[in-house]
Amino acid sequence: MSLIIKGVDMPKNCAECPILQIGSLEHYCPLAKESMWSIDAESGKHSNCPLSEIPTPHGRLIDADELYEPMERDLYAGIGCDPTSIAAITISEAPTIIEAEVSE
């Protein structure tokens, strides 16, 4: 599962990240499970940082697979939309804003 925090911009580097835990001897990122000593010098971020930016502005984000599935199911039942129809092609070629996740 993922978390989206509305109104929070992607930090430019780990030092600007509000999640960073600042200690007296070492700064630690609980998401990357790494200390600040292991950040990439060029980007200023951990290589395994799980944060990703959602491009804005964007429209309403929907699950295209959920939309396309009934069209495909009905096609096989003989009552559905042809997968070469404008609607089906539009759905299948729409840009992906957030990649699909698998259940854990």
C-alpha positions as MATLAB code, in Angstrom:
seq = 'MSLIIKGVDMPKNCAECPILQIGSLEHYCPLAKESMWSIDAESGKHSNCPLSEIPTPHGRLIDADELYEPMERDLYAGIGCDPTSIAAITISEAPTIIEAEVSE';
ca = [
       0.000    0.000    0.000;
       1.146    3.544   -0.648;
       0.579    6.861    1.042;
      -0.053   10.156   -0.718;
       0.268   13.331    1.333;
      -1.626   16.119   -0.403;
       0.010   19.533   -0.401;
       3.492   18.250    0.470;
       6.180   18.802   -2.151;
       8.879   16.256   -2.886;
      12.031   17.218   -0.952;
      15.003   18.109   -3.166;
      17.322   15.984   -1.020;
      17.441   14.041    2.248;
      18.534   17.080    4.252;
      15.243   18.832    3.351;
      13.057   15.772    3.996;
      10.585   16.226    6.892;
      10.832   12.493    7.648;
      14.556   12.675    8.431;
      15.254   11.882   12.093;
      17.945   14.152   13.455;
      20.068   12.634   16.197;
      22.963   13.997   18.198;
      25.530   11.784   16.453;
      23.800   10.652   13.287;
      20.835   11.579   11.094;
      18.684    8.622   10.056;
      15.998    8.049    7.401;
      13.366    5.588    8.664;
      12.019    5.056    5.124;
      15.327    4.188    3.476;
      16.517    2.601    6.762;
      19.859    4.305    6.236;
      21.959    6.942    7.928;
      22.793   10.221    6.217;
      26.305    8.838    5.669;
      25.006    6.602    2.877;
      23.401    9.236    0.630;
      24.516    9.746   -2.964;
      26.818   12.779   -3.108;
      25.471   13.983   -6.464;
      21.712   13.724   -5.825;
      21.774   14.167   -2.050;
      19.372   11.223   -1.710;
      19.524    7.594   -0.666;
      19.553    5.233   -3.643;
      16.733    3.229   -2.037;
      14.531    6.206   -1.110;
      10.912    5.043   -1.524;
       9.519    8.550   -2.108;
       8.296    9.352   -5.599;
       6.743   12.489   -6.990;
       3.312   12.620   -8.598;
       3.382   15.071  -11.495;
       1.086   18.054  -11.097;
      -1.177   19.298  -12.325;
      -3.032   16.101  -13.089;
      -6.625   15.140  -13.532;
      -8.630   12.591  -11.626;
      -6.629    9.385  -11.152;
      -8.625    6.233  -11.813;
      -7.860    2.530  -11.993;
      -7.911    1.987  -15.761;
      -7.684   -1.796  -15.341;
     -10.934   -1.740  -13.352;
     -12.566    0.330  -16.083;
     -11.283   -1.842  -18.916;
     -12.086   -5.225  -17.308;
     -15.922   -5.089  -17.702;
     -15.520   -3.996  -21.332;
     -13.287   -6.987  -21.988;
     -15.527   -9.396  -20.046;
     -18.650   -8.235  -21.903;
     -16.857   -8.597  -25.238;
     -16.321  -12.296  -24.583;
     -20.003  -12.594  -23.627;
     -20.890  -11.081  -26.997;
     -22.332   -7.849  -25.633;
     -19.262   -5.747  -25.037;
     -17.083   -3.156  -26.589;
     -14.557   -4.176  -29.230;
     -10.974   -3.795  -27.851;
     -10.143   -1.820  -30.987;
     -12.867    0.747  -30.203;
     -11.932    4.347  -29.496;
     -12.886    3.951  -25.819;
     -10.772    0.826  -25.328;
      -7.772    2.309  -27.122;
      -8.071    5.570  -25.182;
      -8.061    3.696  -21.867;
      -5.166    1.398  -22.806;
      -3.017    4.263  -24.107;
      -3.724    6.746  -21.300;
      -0.581    7.916  -19.458;
       0.280    6.148  -16.205;
       0.580    8.588  -13.298;
       1.114    5.987  -10.562;
       2.457    2.518  -11.403;
       0.336   -0.491  -10.449;
       1.097   -2.191   -7.130;
       0.698   -5.806   -6.209;
      -0.829   -6.891   -2.912;
       1.579   -8.004   -0.228;
];
